[in-house]
Amino acid sequence: MTDTATTTAPAARTARMKNPAMVLPGATEGIQQIYRAMYQGGASPKILELVHLRASQINGCSACVFAGVQGAKKHGETDERLHAVVAWREAPFFTDEERAALELTEAVTRIADRSGKAVPDVVWDAAADHFTEGQLAAIIMMIGLTNLFNRLNATIEEPAGQTWG
C-alpha cells in the first residue's frame, strides 16, 4: 500500500484575487516611485533587503519571505546569513549597523505589542548612531512598505513563489 501523504504533491495554492496594488490604476507606478526613491536614500541595498526579510518573517508573509530571500541574494547576500536573520540577535554574522536596522524593523513591525513609545528611544538612538537621515528614511520606508505588502498578501492569501502581476 502506498502512503499518499508522501507521494502526492500538495495542491497548488492560488491567491484569492490579484494583488490590490495591481488592480487599482496608478498604484503600482506610485509604489515603484517609492522603491526608486528608497534605493537612492543611501542605505545599503543589503540592509534594505535584510529589513524586508525580517519584517516579512515577523508577519508570516510567505510570499514576501520568498521574494526577500531572492532579492537579498541578488544583492550578494549569503545563505548562511539569510538562514540566521530570524535569530539575528544570537547569530555572529551581523554588523552593529545591521543589528540596529533589524532592531528598528522589529520595533516598527511590532508597534502594537508595546505600551509607551512605539519605537523606544534606545532603539531609535542606536539606528540614528549608524545611519544618516536619508538612510534612516529609506530604512523606515522599507519597513513600512514591507508591512503594507505583508498585510495585502496575507489578506489575499498570496502564495510564495508566485510572480506578482
N, C-alpha and C positions, 0 to 999 in steps of 0.2 A: 504494500500500500504506500502511496506517495503522500508526503506531507505537503499539502498545497500552500501552507503558510511560508514555506521556504523556497518553493519553486515558482510561485506566481508573483509577478511584479505588481507593486501597488498601482492602483488606477491613477492615471494622470489627473492632477488637480487642475482646475481652471478657476480663474477669478470670477467673482460674482458679476462684475462689469468691467469695462475698460477703466483705466486709471482716470479719476476725475480731472487731473491736470491735462489729460489728452482729450477729454470731452469738451471742456469749456474753451471757446475761442480766445486766443491770446494768452492763455495761462502758461502753456509750455514756453512760449517766447519770453515771457516775463521771468520765469524760473531760470531759463538759460542765461538771461542777462545777469541775474543774481549770482549764478555759478561763475560766470566770467569775472565779475567784479570780485568775488570771493578769492578766486585763484590769483588775482592781481593785488591782493592785500598784503602780500609779503610773507605770509605764513608758509612754512614748508608744505608741499603737497603731501608728503608722507604723514605729517602731523594731522592735516585735514582728513586724510583717509583713516587714520587711527581713531580720530574723534568720531567720524561717521560710523565706523565699525563698532566702537564701544557703545554709542547711543543705540544702535540697532540691536546689539546683544541685550542691553537692558530692557528694551521694549519688545523683545522676542519677535522681531520682524525678519523672518527667514529670507524674504526677497532682498531686503537691504543688507543683511549679513552676507549673503551670496555675492551681491553686487559690490559690497565693500571690500571683500577679500580680493575680488578681481581687480578693482580699482587700485587697491594698495599694491598689488603685485605689479601692475603697470608702472607704478612709481618706484619700483625697486625693493619693495618690502619682502622680507623673508618669511618662509613658512614657520620657522622657529618663533619669530616674534608674533606673527599673526595668531598662532595657536595659544600664545600666552596673554593676549590682550584681555581676555576675560578674567585673568588673575594677575593683572599688571602690578599690583602692589607687592606681590610675593616674587615676581619674576625679576631676574637681574638684567634683563635685556633693554630696559628703557632709560633714557636720559632724564635728568631733572626737568628739563623743558617739556619732554613728552609726558612725564608724570603730572606736571602742572596742568597741561591741556586735558589729560584724561580725568583728573580730579574735577576740573571745571565742567567737563562733559557730564560727569555723574551728578554733580550738584544741579546743573541746569535741567538735566533729563528727569531727575527725581525731585523736582521742585515741590511737589505736593507731599512729599514724605517727611517734611520737617516743619517745625514751628519756628517762628522768628524769621530771620532773613532767608530769602530764597537761596542766595549764594552767600555762605558765611565769609566774613572778611578775610579769614586765614586762607581760604581757597582763592578768593579774588586776588589777594596780595601776592600769593605765590605765582599766579598766572601773570599778573602785572609786572612782576620782577623779571620774567623771562621774555615777554613779548611787548612789542610796540603797540600803540593804539590801533594802527592799521591791521597788524597781525591779530590782535585780540578781536577786532571787528570781524575779520574773516573767520576766526575760530567760532565765535558766537553765532555768526550767520550759518556756519556749517552745522552746528549743534541744532539750531532752530529749524533749518530746512530738513535735516535728518529726522527730527522728531515729527515734523509735518508729514513727511513721506512714510514714516513708520506707521503713523495713525491712518493715513489713507490706505496703505497696503493691508493693514490689519482689518480694516473695515470691509474692504472688498475681497479679502482673502487671496491676495496676490501670491501665487506660489513662487518659491525660489527657483532660479534658473530660467525664468521666462524673460523674453525680450519685451521691454515696455514699448507700447505703441498701439 
